[in-house]
Amino acid sequence: MVERFGHTPKNGQLFLNALTHKSILNTSEIEVSNERLEFLGDAILDSIVAEFLYERFPDENEGYLTKIKSKVVSRNTLGTIGHDMMIGDVLRYNKNRTIKMETIEGNAFEAIVGAIYLDAGYEATRKSIIHHVFRKYVNLNRILEEEIDFKSRLFIWSQKNRLPIEFEVLLEESDGANWKYVVRVNISEREYGRGSGSSKKKAEQAAAQETLELLGEM
């Protein structure tokens, strides 16, 4: 199992502990579960992902990076990674109890991260996550498409295709109580989607959504 992380253990007991769910403690002579390693692995993984995204998106602000990081380290994503890595096949747990496997696989994944950190240090753990786990088991492009807003998705598309993009305000008016904005997206000076809303931000989102639909990116 640990070989899937690109790591050869020095202290095998750490990894046995990482693969031990608390549900088995009262049914065997095993006395240590993976909860402490999960706690440690959660913190280490958070740091590694933050550093990775900071370097991967040098022009994005803190809010954007936080949004993507929260998705990458979410319970759902980690559970999927743990399932895809088939951690459940070697996990020690009480099979007589009804347990959501993806949850305990995701927790065990974090515990393994903690074990690698104690076994070999931060740099080895970072390389394991970036070069082995991310490369094989994390679809960052899909995560970006699912989680970020339409305007950000459109900017990513324009950067990938090296095409200049502009959000042009066509209308900005108020009846005294409410504002109305109309925005158009221009790509390489060609007109694409339009959107309207009670704020410029909402109008831009609507225009970006229509543009992505016109581009066949929705």
Summary of the structure (lengths in Angstrom):
residues: 218
radius of gyration: 22.9
end to end distance: 37.5
largest distance: 74.5
contacts: 671
relative contact order: 0.12
helix: 61%
strand: 13%
